[in-house]
């Protein structure tokens, strides 16, 4: 998968994260950490290995409340895993 497609997916996740509301403190922290990881990947400033773990936790936590977000996170997670990140 090329960088352009990954960037597009990450932009979609970023936009979807902006629409998430009604979260508790733990969920908010998870979303903020993911937001930072995504921004780092978009900026190519750093590719933190923790992003896959956070994405998996987010998928498990939000799969019922935010199906679009979890679908996007699952797709990005698969792309990153396949890329060896």
N, CA, C and O atoms as a GROMACS GRO file, in nm:
protein
  340
    1UNK      N    1   0.084  -0.117   0.000
    1UNK     CA    2   0.000   0.000   0.000
    1UNK      C    3   0.089   0.123   0.000
    1UNK      O    4   0.188   0.129   0.072
    2UNK      N    5   0.053   0.222  -0.082
    2UNK     CA    6   0.136   0.340  -0.093
    2UNK      C    7   0.106   0.442   0.017
    2UNK      O    8   0.003   0.435   0.084
    3UNK      N    9   0.198   0.535   0.035
    3UNK     CA   10   0.186   0.637   0.138
    3UNK      C   11   0.063   0.724   0.119
    3UNK      O   12   0.002   0.769   0.216
    4UNK      N   13   0.027   0.746  -0.006
    4UNK     CA   14  -0.090   0.831  -0.034
    4UNK      C   15  -0.217   0.770   0.023
    4UNK      O   16  -0.299   0.840   0.083
    5UNK      N   17  -0.233   0.639   0.004
    5UNK     CA   18  -0.351   0.571   0.056
    5UNK      C   19  -0.351   0.572   0.210
    5UNK      O   20  -0.454   0.595   0.272
    6UNK      N   21  -0.236   0.546   0.268
    6UNK     CA   22  -0.225   0.548   0.414
    6UNK      C   23  -0.257   0.687   0.467
    6UNK      O   24  -0.331   0.701   0.565
    7UNK      N   25  -0.203   0.789   0.404
    7UNK     CA   26  -0.233   0.926   0.445
    7UNK      C   27  -0.382   0.954   0.438
    7UNK      O   28  -0.438   1.018   0.527
    8UNK      N   29  -0.445   0.908   0.332
    8UNK     CA   30  -0.590   0.928   0.316
    8UNK      C   31  -0.667   0.860   0.429
    8UNK      O   32  -0.759   0.918   0.486
    9UNK      N   33  -0.629   0.736   0.461
    9UNK     CA   34  -0.694   0.664   0.571
    9UNK      C   35  -0.674   0.737   0.703
    9UNK      O   36  -0.767   0.751   0.782
   10UNK      N   37  -0.552   0.782   0.727
   10UNK     CA   38  -0.522   0.851   0.852
   10UNK      C   39  -0.601   0.982   0.862
   10UNK      O   40  -0.646   1.020   0.970
   11UNK      N   41  -0.616   1.052   0.751
   11UNK     CA   42  -0.697   1.174   0.750
   11UNK      C   43  -0.842   1.143   0.784
   11UNK      O   44  -0.907   1.219   0.857
   12UNK      N   45  -0.895   1.032   0.733
   12UNK     CA   46  -1.033   0.992   0.763
   12UNK      C   47  -1.048   0.959   0.912
   12UNK      O   48  -1.146   0.997   0.975
   13UNK      N   49  -0.949   0.887   0.967
   13UNK     CA   50  -0.954   0.855   1.110
   13UNK      C   51  -0.949   0.985   1.191
   13UNK      O   52  -1.025   1.002   1.286
   14UNK      N   53  -0.861   1.075   1.153
   14UNK     CA   54  -0.849   1.204   1.221
   14UNK      C   55  -0.984   1.276   1.221
   14UNK      O   56  -1.028   1.326   1.325
   15UNK      N   57  -1.050   1.282   1.107
   15UNK     CA   58  -1.180   1.348   1.097
   15UNK      C   59  -1.285   1.279   1.183
   15UNK      O   60  -1.365   1.344   1.249
   16UNK      N   61  -1.283   1.147   1.182
   16UNK     CA   62  -1.381   1.071   1.261
   16UNK      C   63  -1.356   1.092   1.411
   16UNK      O   64  -1.452   1.100   1.488
   17UNK      N   65  -1.231   1.101   1.452
   17UNK     CA   66  -1.200   1.126   1.593
   17UNK      C   67  -1.257   1.260   1.638
   17UNK      O   68  -1.299   1.275   1.752
   18UNK      N   69  -1.259   1.357   1.547
   18UNK     CA   70  -1.311   1.489   1.581
   18UNK      C   71  -1.461   1.485   1.610
   18UNK      O   72  -1.513   1.572   1.680
   19UNK      N   73  -1.531   1.385   1.557
   19UNK     CA   74  -1.676   1.378   1.575
   19UNK      C   75  -1.718   1.295   1.697
   19UNK      O   76  -1.837   1.288   1.729
   20UNK      N   77  -1.622   1.233   1.764
   20UNK     CA   78  -1.654   1.150   1.881
   20UNK      C   79  -1.688   1.240   1.999
   20UNK      O   80  -1.616   1.334   2.031
   21UNK      N   81  -1.800   1.210   2.063
   21UNK     CA   82  -1.840   1.286   2.181
   21UNK      C   83  -1.885   1.189   2.290
   21UNK      O   84  -1.890   1.068   2.270
   22UNK      N   85  -1.917   1.243   2.404
   22UNK     CA   86  -1.965   1.165   2.518
   22UNK      C   87  -1.872   1.050   2.555
   22UNK      O   88  -1.911   0.933   2.546
   23UNK      N   89  -1.751   1.083   2.596
   23UNK     CA   90  -1.655   0.981   2.638
   23UNK      C   91  -1.613   1.010   2.782
   23UNK      O   92  -1.616   1.124   2.828
   24UNK      N   93  -1.574   0.903   2.851
   24UNK     CA   94  -1.526   0.921   2.988
   24UNK      C   95  -1.378   0.961   2.984
   24UNK      O   96  -1.320   0.971   2.877
   25UNK      N   97  -1.319   0.985   3.100
   25UNK     CA   98  -1.181   1.033   3.107
   25UNK      C   99  -1.082   0.935   3.044
   25UNK      O  100  -0.990   0.977   2.974
   26UNK      N  101  -1.100   0.806   3.069
   26UNK     CA  102  -1.010   0.705   3.013
   26UNK      C  103  -1.021   0.701   2.861
   26UNK      O  104  -0.920   0.693   2.791
   27UNK      N  105  -1.143   0.707   2.811
   27UNK     CA  106  -1.164   0.707   2.666
   27UNK      C  107  -1.105   0.833   2.603
   27UNK      O  108  -1.045   0.827   2.495
   28UNK      N  109  -1.123   0.946   2.670
   28UNK     CA  110  -1.068   1.072   2.619
   28UNK      C  111  -0.916   1.065   2.608
   28UNK      O  112  -0.858   1.110   2.510
   29UNK      N  113  -0.851   1.007   2.711
   29UNK     CA  114  -0.705   0.992   2.710
   29UNK      C  115  -0.662   0.904   2.594
   29UNK      O  116  -0.566   0.936   2.524
   30UNK      N  117  -0.731   0.793   2.574
   30UNK     CA  118  -0.700   0.702   2.464
   30UNK      C  119  -0.714   0.774   2.330
   30UNK      O  120  -0.628   0.760   2.243
   31UNK      N  121  -0.821   0.849   2.313
   31UNK     CA  122  -0.842   0.922   2.189
   31UNK      C  123  -0.736   1.030   2.166
   31UNK      O  124  -0.690   1.049   2.054
   32UNK      N  125  -0.698   1.100   2.272
   32UNK     CA  126  -0.594   1.202   2.260
   32UNK      C  127  -0.460   1.141   2.222
   32UNK      O  128  -0.387   1.196   2.140
   33UNK      N  129  -0.427   1.026   2.284
   33UNK     CA  130  -0.302   0.957   2.250
   33UNK      C  131  -0.304   0.910   2.104
   33UNK      O  132  -0.204   0.924   2.033
   34UNK      N  133  -0.418   0.855   2.062
   34UNK     CA  134  -0.430   0.813   1.923
   34UNK      C  135  -0.418   0.931   1.828
   34UNK      O  136  -0.351   0.922   1.725
   35UNK      N  137  -0.482   1.040   1.864
   35UNK     CA  138  -0.475   1.161   1.782
   35UNK      C  139  -0.328   1.205   1.763
   35UNK      O  140  -0.288   1.241   1.652
   36UNK      N  141  -0.251   1.201   1.870
   36UNK     CA  142  -0.110   1.239   1.861
   36UNK      C  143  -0.032   1.142   1.774
   36UNK      O  144   0.049   1.183   1.691
   37UNK      N  145  -0.057   1.012   1.793
   37UNK     CA  146   0.011   0.911   1.711
   37UNK      C  147  -0.021   0.930   1.563
   37UNK      O  148   0.068   0.921   1.478
   38UNK      N  149  -0.146   0.956   1.534
   38UNK     CA  150  -0.187   0.977   1.395
   38UNK      C  151  -0.121   1.102   1.338
   38UNK      O  152  -0.074   1.101   1.224
   39UNK      N  153  -0.117   1.207   1.417
   39UNK     CA  154  -0.052   1.329   1.369
   39UNK      C  155   0.096   1.305   1.344
   39UNK      O  156   0.152   1.355   1.247
   40UNK      N  157   0.161   1.228   1.432
   40UNK     CA  158   0.302   1.194   1.412
   40UNK      C  159   0.322   1.118   1.282
   40UNK      O  160   0.417   1.145   1.208
   41UNK      N  161   0.233   1.023   1.254
   41UNK     CA  162   0.244   0.948   1.129
   41UNK      C  163   0.221   1.038   1.009
   41UNK      O  164   0.292   1.027   0.909
   42UNK      N  165   0.123   1.126   1.018
   42UNK     CA  166   0.096   1.217   0.907
   42UNK      C  167   0.214   1.310   0.884
   42UNK      O  168   0.247   1.342   0.769
   43UNK      N  169   0.276   1.354   0.991
   43UNK     CA  170   0.392   1.443   0.980
   43UNK      C  171   0.520   1.367   0.950
   43UNK      O  172   0.622   1.426   0.915
   44UNK      N  173   0.513   1.236   0.964
   44UNK     CA  174   0.629   1.150   0.947
   44UNK      C  175   0.740   1.185   1.046
   44UNK      O  176   0.857   1.158   1.022
   45UNK      N  177   0.699   1.245   1.158
   45UNK     CA  178   0.795   1.282   1.261
   45UNK      C  179   0.841   1.160   1.340
   45UNK      O  180   0.952   1.158   1.392
   46UNK      N  181   0.757   1.061   1.347
   46UNK     CA  182   0.793   0.941   1.421
   46UNK      C  183   0.685   0.836   1.404
   46UNK      O  184   0.567   0.870   1.392
   47UNK      N  185   0.723   0.712   1.404
   47UNK     CA  186   0.628   0.603   1.390
   47UNK      C  187   0.635   0.521   1.517
   47UNK      O  188   0.716   0.428   1.529
   48UNK      N  189   0.552   0.555   1.612
   48UNK     CA  190   0.558   0.490   1.742
   48UNK      C  191   0.492   0.354   1.738
   48UNK      O  192   0.380   0.341   1.689
   49UNK      N  193   0.560   0.252   1.789
   49UNK     CA  194   0.502   0.118   1.790
   49UNK      C  195   0.376   0.109   1.875
   49UNK      O  196   0.294   0.020   1.855
   50UNK      N  197   0.359   0.201   1.969
   50UNK     CA  198   0.244   0.195   2.058
   50UNK      C  199   0.113   0.225   1.986
   50UNK      O  200   0.006   0.198   2.040
   51UNK      N  201   0.119   0.279   1.866
   51UNK     CA  202  -0.004   0.315   1.796
   51UNK      C  203  -0.090   0.191   1.769
   51UNK      O  204  -0.212   0.197   1.779
   52UNK      N  205  -0.028   0.079   1.735
   52UNK     CA  206  -0.106  -0.042   1.707
   52UNK      C  207  -0.179  -0.090   1.832
   52UNK      O  208  -0.294  -0.133   1.825
   53UNK      N  209  -0.110  -0.083   1.945
   53UNK     CA  210  -0.174  -0.124   2.071
   53UNK      C  211  -0.289  -0.030   2.104
   53UNK      O  212  -0.397  -0.076   2.144
   54UNK      N  213  -0.268   0.100   2.089
   54UNK     CA  214  -0.375   0.195   2.117
   54UNK      C  215  -0.492   0.179   2.021
   54UNK      O  216  -0.608   0.189   2.061
   55UNK      N  217  -0.462   0.155   1.895
   55UNK     CA  218  -0.569   0.135   1.798
   55UNK      C  219  -0.653   0.013   1.836
   55UNK      O  220  -0.776   0.017   1.828
   56UNK      N  221  -0.587  -0.095   1.876
   56UNK     CA  222  -0.660  -0.215   1.915
   56UNK      C  223  -0.749  -0.188   2.037
   56UNK      O  224  -0.864  -0.232   2.042
   57UNK      N  225  -0.694  -0.116   2.136
   57UNK     CA  226  -0.775  -0.082   2.253
   57UNK      C  227  -0.894   0.005   2.214
   57UNK      O  228  -1.004  -0.013   2.265
   58UNK      N  229  -0.872   0.099   2.123
   58UNK     CA  230  -0.979   0.187   2.078
   58UNK      C  231  -1.086   0.108   2.004
   58UNK      O  232  -1.205   0.130   2.023
   59UNK      N  233  -1.044   0.016   1.919
   59UNK     CA  234  -1.139  -0.067   1.846
   59UNK      C  235  -1.227  -0.144   1.944
   59UNK      O  236  -1.349  -0.148   1.930
   60UNK      N  237  -1.164  -0.206   2.043
   60UNK     CA  238  -1.239  -0.282   2.142
   60UNK      C  239  -1.333  -0.192   2.222
   60UNK      O  240  -1.445  -0.232   2.255
   61UNK      N  241  -1.288  -0.073   2.254
   61UNK     CA  242  -1.364   0.017   2.340
   61UNK      C  243  -1.482   0.083   2.266
   61UNK      O  244  -1.588   0.104   2.325
   62UNK      N  245  -1.461   0.117   2.139
   62UNK     CA  246  -1.558   0.198   2.067
   62UNK      C  247  -1.637   0.125   1.959
   62UNK      O  248  -1.716   0.187   1.888
   63UNK      N  249  -1.618  -0.007   1.945
   63UNK     CA  250  -1.679  -0.076   1.832
   63UNK      C  251  -1.831  -0.066   1.829
   63UNK      O  252  -1.889  -0.065   1.721
   64UNK      N  253  -1.896  -0.060   1.942
   64UNK     CA  254  -2.042  -0.050   1.944
   64UNK      C  255  -2.087   0.094   1.927
   64UNK      O  256  -2.181   0.120   1.852
   65UNK      N  257  -2.022   0.188   1.995
   65UNK     CA  258  -2.064   0.328   1.993
   65UNK      C  259  -2.027   0.400   1.864
   65UNK      O  260  -2.102   0.486   1.818
   66UNK      N  261  -1.912   0.365   1.804
   66UNK     CA  262  -1.861   0.438   1.688
   66UNK      C  263  -1.813   0.340   1.580
   66UNK      O  264  -1.693   0.324   1.562
   67UNK      N  265  -1.906   0.276   1.510
   67UNK     CA  266  -1.866   0.174   1.412
   67UNK      C  267  -1.780   0.227   1.297
   67UNK      O  268  -1.692   0.156   1.249
   68UNK      N  269  -1.805   0.349   1.253
   68UNK     CA  270  -1.724   0.404   1.144
   68UNK      C  271  -1.580   0.422   1.189
   68UNK      O  272  -1.486   0.388   1.117
   69UNK      N  273  -1.562   0.477   1.307
   69UNK     CA  274  -1.429   0.496   1.362
   69UNK      C  275  -1.357   0.363   1.377
   69UNK      O  276  -1.241   0.351   1.338
   70UNK      N  277  -1.424   0.264   1.433
   70UNK     CA  278  -1.357   0.135   1.455
   70UNK      C  279  -1.322   0.067   1.324
   70UNK      O  280  -1.219   0.000   1.314
   71UNK      N  281  -1.406   0.082   1.223
   71UNK     CA  282  -1.375   0.025   1.092
   71UNK      C  283  -1.248   0.090   1.035
   71UNK      O  284  -1.160   0.021   0.985
   72UNK      N  285  -1.241   0.222   1.044
   72UNK     CA  286  -1.123   0.293   0.994
   72UNK      C  287  -0.998   0.256   1.074
   72UNK      O  288  -0.891   0.233   1.016
   73UNK      N  289  -1.011   0.249   1.206
   73UNK     CA  290  -0.896   0.212   1.289
   73UNK      C  291  -0.848   0.071   1.257
   73UNK      O  292  -0.727   0.046   1.253
   74UNK      N  293  -0.940  -0.021   1.235
   74UNK     CA  294  -0.903  -0.158   1.201
   74UNK      C  295  -0.828  -0.162   1.068
   74UNK      O  296  -0.729  -0.234   1.054
   75UNK      N  297  -0.876  -0.084   0.972
   75UNK     CA  298  -0.811  -0.080   0.841
   75UNK      C  299  -0.670  -0.021   0.850
   75UNK      O  300  -0.576  -0.075   0.793
   76UNK      N  301  -0.656   0.090   0.923
   76UNK     CA  302  -0.525   0.151   0.939
   76UNK      C  303  -0.431   0.058   1.014
   76UNK      O  304  -0.314   0.046   0.979
   77UNK      N  305  -0.481  -0.006   1.116
   77UNK     CA  306  -0.400  -0.100   1.194
   77UNK      C  307  -0.348  -0.213   1.105
   77UNK      O  308  -0.232  -0.252   1.116
   78UNK      N  309  -0.434  -0.264   1.019
   78UNK     CA  310  -0.392  -0.371   0.926
   78UNK      C  311  -0.285  -0.321   0.830
   78UNK      O  312  -0.187  -0.390   0.802
   79UNK      N  313  -0.303  -0.201   0.780
   79UNK     CA  314  -0.205  -0.143   0.686
   79UNK      C  315  -0.070  -0.125   0.756
   79UNK      O  316   0.034  -0.160   0.701
   80UNK      N  317  -0.073  -0.072   0.877
   80UNK     CA  318   0.051  -0.050   0.951
   80UNK      C  319   0.118  -0.182   0.985
   80UNK      O  320   0.241  -0.194   0.976
   81UNK      N  321   0.041  -0.281   1.024
   81UNK     CA  322   0.097  -0.412   1.055
   81UNK      C  323   0.163  -0.474   0.931
   81UNK      O  324   0.272  -0.531   0.939
   82UNK      N  325   0.095  -0.463   0.818
   82UNK     CA  326   0.150  -0.518   0.694
   82UNK      C  327   0.276  -0.444   0.651
   82UNK      O  328   0.362  -0.501   0.584
   83UNK      N  329   0.286  -0.317   0.690
   83UNK     CA  330   0.404  -0.238   0.654
   83UNK      C  331   0.518  -0.259   0.754
   83UNK      O  332   0.627  -0.205   0.736
   84UNK      N  333   0.492  -0.338   0.858
   84UNK     CA  334   0.596  -0.366   0.956
   84UNK      C  335   0.616  -0.258   1.060
   84UNK      O  336   0.722  -0.250   1.122
   85UNK      N  337   0.514  -0.176   1.078
   85UNK     CA  338   0.523  -0.067   1.178
   85UNK      C  339   0.466  -0.116   1.309
   85UNK      O  340   0.463  -0.042   1.407
   0.00000   0.00000   0.00000
